[in-house]
């Protein structure tokens, strides 16, 4: 697998990362909207500027399974699938992109653990 560190690859990487931030939040929202049968107006997107944290959330309740799947999907679509593709193509830039995206999705993947309710 080849990864050449040059200005073009670095620029391409950061352009993809910035665009993927928007796509990441859209994937959350579109998953919740589609599986939760919500309208686009039920979604809210934004950035918490103090911490530079982008976010997406529903203004209406949704089933917890739908919520969790919406949390999982960006890491799957932007992290795991590109990882597999990077190995198939031998593309180092795509590999690093997938690693970055998987790490970025880590918090959402831990959410089901943090919000798990004990069985009664």
C-alpha positions as CSV (number, residue, x, y, z in Angstrom):
1,X,0.0,0.0,0.0
2,X,1.4,3.3,-1.0
3,X,1.0,6.6,0.7
4,X,3.0,9.5,-0.6
5,X,3.1,12.6,1.7
6,X,3.0,15.6,-0.7
7,X,1.1,18.8,-0.8
8,X,-1.6,17.6,-3.2
9,X,-2.3,14.5,-1.0
10,X,-2.4,16.6,2.1
11,X,-4.7,19.2,0.6
12,X,-7.0,16.5,-0.8
13,X,-7.1,14.8,2.6
14,X,-8.2,18.0,4.4
15,X,-10.7,18.9,1.8
16,X,-12.2,15.5,2.2
17,X,-12.2,15.7,6.0
18,X,-14.0,19.1,6.0
19,X,-16.6,17.9,3.5
20,X,-17.0,14.7,5.4
21,X,-17.9,16.6,8.6
22,X,-21.0,17.9,6.8
23,X,-21.7,14.5,5.2
24,X,-21.3,12.8,8.7
25,X,-23.9,15.0,10.3
26,X,-26.2,14.5,7.2
27,X,-25.9,10.7,7.5
28,X,-27.0,11.0,11.2
29,X,-30.0,13.1,10.2
30,X,-31.1,11.2,7.1
31,X,-30.9,7.9,9.0
32,X,-33.1,9.2,11.8
33,X,-35.4,10.9,9.3
34,X,-35.8,7.8,7.1
35,X,-36.0,5.1,9.8
36,X,-37.8,7.2,12.3
37,X,-40.3,8.4,9.7
38,X,-39.6,12.1,10.6
39,X,-39.7,15.1,8.4
40,X,-36.6,17.1,7.5
41,X,-38.0,19.9,9.7
42,X,-37.6,17.6,12.7
43,X,-33.8,17.7,12.3
44,X,-31.5,20.4,13.6
45,X,-27.9,20.8,12.4
46,X,-25.4,23.2,13.8
47,X,-22.0,23.8,15.3
48,X,-21.2,24.4,18.9
49,X,-18.6,27.1,18.2
50,X,-17.1,27.2,21.7
51,X,-15.8,23.6,21.2
52,X,-15.9,23.6,17.3
53,X,-18.3,20.6,17.5
54,X,-20.7,19.9,14.7
55,X,-24.0,18.3,15.7
56,X,-27.2,16.9,14.4
57,X,-30.2,16.0,16.5
58,X,-33.9,15.4,16.3
59,X,-36.4,17.8,17.8
60,X,-38.9,15.0,18.2
61,X,-38.6,11.6,20.0
62,X,-37.6,8.6,18.0
63,X,-37.3,4.9,18.9
64,X,-33.9,4.2,20.7
65,X,-33.0,1.5,18.1
66,X,-33.4,4.1,15.3
67,X,-31.4,6.7,17.3
68,X,-28.6,4.2,17.9
69,X,-28.5,3.1,14.2
70,X,-28.3,6.8,13.3
71,X,-25.3,7.1,15.6
72,X,-23.6,4.1,14.0
73,X,-24.2,4.9,10.3
74,X,-21.6,7.7,9.7
75,X,-18.8,5.5,11.1
76,X,-19.9,2.7,8.9
77,X,-20.4,4.7,5.7
78,X,-17.4,7.0,6.1
79,X,-15.1,4.8,8.2
80,X,-15.5,1.0,7.7
81,X,-16.6,1.0,4.0
82,X,-13.7,3.3,2.9
83,X,-11.3,1.2,5.0
84,X,-12.3,-2.0,3.1
85,X,-12.1,0.0,-0.2
86,X,-8.6,1.3,0.8
87,X,-7.4,-2.3,1.3
88,X,-8.9,-3.4,-2.0
89,X,-7.4,-0.6,-4.0
90,X,-4.2,-0.3,-2.0
91,X,-4.8,3.4,-1.5
92,X,-3.0,4.9,1.5
93,X,-4.8,8.2,1.4
94,X,-8.2,6.5,1.6
95,X,-6.8,4.3,4.4
96,X,-5.9,7.4,6.5
97,X,-9.2,9.0,5.7
98,X,-11.1,5.9,6.9
99,X,-9.0,5.7,10.1
100,X,-9.7,9.4,10.8
101,X,-13.5,8.9,10.2
102,X,-13.7,5.8,12.3
103,X,-12.0,7.7,15.2
104,X,-14.4,10.6,14.7
105,X,-17.3,8.2,14.9
106,X,-16.0,6.6,18.1
107,X,-18.0,8.8,20.4
108,X,-21.3,7.9,18.7
109,X,-20.3,4.2,18.8
110,X,-19.8,4.5,22.6
111,X,-23.1,6.2,23.1
112,X,-25.2,2.9,23.3
113,X,-22.8,1.7,26.0
114,X,-23.1,5.0,27.9
115,X,-26.9,5.1,27.6
116,X,-27.6,1.4,28.2
117,X,-30.2,0.8,30.8
118,X,-29.8,-2.2,33.1
119,X,-32.2,-5.0,32.5
120,X,-35.0,-5.2,35.0
